[in-house]
């Protein structure tokens, strides 16, 4: 059985969607100011899924393959990524997917320092 992806222990859960076929929308809760939005998607089945995140105007696609489960972690580090919203998924009916959405530390804080 396909389970939603896990977040790192330092990240807080905003929403989780269990195994789903076809399209669906997942509402997520807001985080703290300055946090990054993490969208982790796991899918299996022949095709490509498309994810659109509102109100951030962010979208991405993820290829899925028939014989194995693949997971992508997408981090959105934009102004407003700490707000709540909705992630809408478009997927062919033969593709099963699950999603975990969370909030974490800003990506800028993880950049190596020069010197």
C-alpha positions in Angstrom: 0.0 0.0 0.0 1.3 3.4 -1.0 1.7 5.8 2.0 2.2 9.6 1.8 5.8 10.7 2.0 7.3 11.6 5.3 8.7 15.0 6.3 12.0 15.7 8.1 11.6 15.9 11.9 12.4 19.7 11.7 9.4 20.3 9.4 5.8 20.7 10.5 2.9 19.0 8.8 0.4 21.2 7.0 -1.7 18.5 5.1 -1.6 14.9 4.0 -3.4 13.1 1.3 -3.5 9.3 1.2 -3.4 7.2 -2.0 -5.6 8.8 -4.6 -6.3 8.1 -8.3 -7.1 10.9 -10.7 -7.4 14.5 -9.7 -8.0 16.0 -6.3 -7.4 19.2 -4.3 -5.6 19.2 -0.9 -6.1 22.2 1.4 -3.1 23.0 3.6 -2.7 25.0 6.8 -0.5 28.1 7.1 3.0 28.1 8.6 5.1 30.7 10.4 6.3 33.8 8.6 9.5 33.1 6.5 9.0 29.4 6.4 9.4 27.4 3.2 6.5 25.3 1.8 7.4 21.7 1.2 5.3 19.6 -1.2 6.2 15.9 -1.4 4.5 13.8 -3.9 4.7 10.0 -4.4 3.2 8.4 -7.5 3.0 5.2 -9.4 1.5 4.3 -12.7 2.2 5.3 -16.3 1.8 9.1 -16.9 2.5 12.5 -15.5 0.8 14.4 -12.7 0.6 18.2 -12.5 0.4 20.1 -9.3 -0.7 23.7 -9.0 -0.4 25.6 -5.7 -2.7 28.5 -4.9 -2.4 31.3 -3.9 1.3 31.1 -4.7 1.0 30.7 -8.4 3.5 27.8 -8.4 3.1 24.7 -10.5 5.2 21.6 -11.4 4.8 18.3 -13.0 6.2 14.9 -12.1 6.6 11.8 -14.3 5.3 8.6 -12.9 6.2 5.1 -14.0 4.2 1.9 -14.0 6.4 -0.5 -12.1 7.8 1.6 -9.3 6.8 4.3 -6.8 8.7 7.5 -7.1 8.8 10.5 -4.7 9.7 14.1 -5.4 10.2 16.8 -2.7 9.6 20.3 -3.9 10.5 23.3 -1.7 8.9 26.7 -2.4 10.7 29.6 -0.9 8.7 32.6 -1.9 7.0 35.4 -0.1 3.7 34.0 1.1 4.9 30.4 1.3 3.9 30.5 5.0 0.2 31.1 4.1 -2.4 28.4 3.8 -3.8 27.4 0.4 -4.7 24.5 -1.9 -2.6 22.2 -3.9 -4.6 20.9 -6.9 -3.4 17.7 -8.6 -4.3 16.6 -12.2 -3.5 13.0 -12.8 -4.5 10.3 -15.3 -6.9 7.8 -13.8 -4.3 5.0 -14.0 -1.8 6.9 -11.8 -2.0 6.5 -8.0 -0.5 9.3 -5.9 -0.2 10.5 -2.4 1.0 13.9 -1.0 2.4 15.4 2.2 2.6 19.2 2.6 4.7 20.8 5.3 6.5 24.0 6.4 10.2 24.1 7.1 13.2 26.4 7.6 13.9 28.9 4.8 16.2 27.6 2.1 18.4 30.7 2.4 19.4 29.6 5.9 20.9 26.3 4.4 23.2 28.0 1.9 26.9 27.4 2.6 28.7 30.5 3.7 31.7 31.7 1.7 35.0 32.5 3.3 
